[in-house]
């Protein structure tokens, strides 16, 4: 039981220290009726900190309703 607790605690601590973007939001100027370049789809703070050159970058959205 103690070993499982330490594993869960270490995963939580390591994941909180991961580099990632914050305050993600959709671009409010997107026009879905045309095929125009309206800027980036998603913007946010610290967007460049989570990206690694040459590696795939993933977005994970989680929400409860």
C-alpha positions in Angstrom: 0.0 0.0 0.0 2.8 2.4 0.9 4.6 1.6 -2.4 1.5 2.4 -4.4 1.0 5.7 -2.6 4.6 6.7 -3.3 4.1 5.9 -7.0 0.9 7.9 -7.2 2.5 10.8 -5.3 5.6 10.8 -7.6 3.4 10.8 -10.8 1.4 13.8 -9.5 4.5 15.7 -8.5 6.3 15.0 -11.8 3.3 15.9 -13.9 2.8 19.2 -12.2 6.4 20.2 -13.1 5.9 19.4 -16.8 6.3 22.2 -19.2 3.0 23.1 -20.9 0.9 26.0 -22.2 -1.6 27.6 -20.0 -4.8 29.6 -20.5 -5.7 28.0 -23.8 -8.4 29.6 -25.8 -9.9 29.3 -29.3 -9.3 32.2 -31.7 -12.6 34.3 -31.6 -11.9 35.6 -35.1 -12.3 32.2 -36.9 -14.6 32.3 -39.9 -16.1 28.8 -40.5 -17.9 30.0 -43.6 -14.8 30.6 -45.7 -11.4 29.1 -46.2 -9.4 32.1 -45.1 -6.3 32.4 -43.0 -7.6 33.7 -39.7 -4.5 33.2 -37.5 -3.7 30.4 -35.1 -6.6 28.1 -34.0 -5.5 28.0 -30.4 -3.7 30.7 -28.5 -2.5 30.8 -24.9 0.3 31.7 -22.5 3.7 29.9 -22.6 2.9 28.2 -25.9 6.5 27.8 -26.9 7.6 26.1 -23.6 6.0 22.7 -24.2 7.1 22.2 -27.8 10.2 20.1 -28.6 11.8 20.3 -32.0 11.5 17.1 -34.0 9.0 15.5 -31.6 5.2 15.3 -32.1 3.3 17.6 -29.8 -0.1 16.6 -28.4 -3.0 18.6 -27.0 -5.1 17.0 -24.4 -8.5 18.6 -23.5 -10.3 17.5 -20.4 -13.6 18.9 -19.2 -16.6 18.0 -17.1 -20.1 19.2 -17.7 
